[in-house]
């Protein structure tokens, strides 16, 4: 392989001749062969880094801090990255020391070399356009990295919310289709009182939409922008007028209503917005996991379990048991939730250990949040398309079980009192007879009155033979 020699403050480094990255990235590749997951595998973060760099270049050009030709070349290079170009050049590992410096320098070097090439200069000829002096002008990793990460997370939250909307709609659709199907509700896995299968599915939709709203609220906290803070929040090396303009320019580029941080020193060290998002992401993941567990339980069997639902068969369920089909899609959602819950602990520990004026652990915070958002987005999609859209009800068994359940005795409490209703339930269970027959055999009321109470309780007329 052909190499070029580049130099940083530690000395000379060999860099592949055709690489758009440089010495700082080369050292990071050597230092952090950890996860095997590169920046390129978080495309929103790469795009957001390029947007931040473009906003800085345009601002520096506007206030006269950068030569107009250089500012335009940097801006065009950023646009090339934003539209998906040069992704393979963003090659540093997502887990890294240095509070994201390796990520920032990877972006600086790639953008600088794209710009150099566009101006007709060889890669690495930084005397014409420098990764730090020009691309990183008026910036620090400590304001660039969290700003780009927040933008990437905000976009990922929007995508997840979009999928949650679709998933909720799918549950509502099934809720409407199942509205006429009677079943017994359960508490503590024991028969409780009657409800419709439609009500159960509408409730799934409602909880998903509640979580969607909480996620949107957490995303709003990500729009506080610390650009111009530079190293610790004092704005050192940022030119006069830069901070006032760069946030507006970035807001225009991203189309987001960014808000300048009120206290830049606080904003540089604080990761509260990431913690809040992590908590809301865990909430949503666990709620989806609970729904998935309910679907698994309700579809258990099919012959010796609850068997209330039939989930779409997705794949053979065993290498030894013929005909076995497992609820693999809900199981995948459960595992996503386990990972998201673990990631929340990671975020908590990273937030707790960010000492003094900077949190050095934003790279792992960013990685686990972006990964969790991506996994949950994909999980919500497959839960909808591979499971909920095709779920069927075992209607005949559901209504037969519910109509004959001793749990219907609860409906008689207003008419005959708790003690009498308890006696009815015991009679129905002991003799394996419908509740209406038990209440009449004990002499509490006649057949017609009992039938009316049961019909009211289930909210739908049923044939007399089912009472």
Secondary structure by P-SEA (a helix, b strand, c coil): cbbbbbbcccccccccccccccaaaaaaaacccccccccccaaaaaaaaaaaaaaaaaaaaaaccccaaaaaaaaaaaaaaaaccccccccccccccccaaaaaaaaaaaaaaaaaaaaccccccccccccccccccccccaaaaaaaaaaaaaaaaaaaaaaaaaaaaaaaaaaaaaccbbbbbbccccccbbbbaaaaaaaaaaaaaaaaaaaaaaaaaacccccccccccccccccccccccaaaaaaaaacccccccccaaaaaacaaaaaaaaaaaaaaaaaaaaaaaaaaaaacccccccccccccccccccccccccccaaaaaaaaaaaaaaaaaaaaaaaaaaaccccccccaaaaaaaaaaaaaaaaaaaaaaaaaccccbbbccaaaaaaaaacccccccccccccaaaaaaaaaaaaaacccaaaaaaaaccccaaaaaaaaaaaaccccccccc
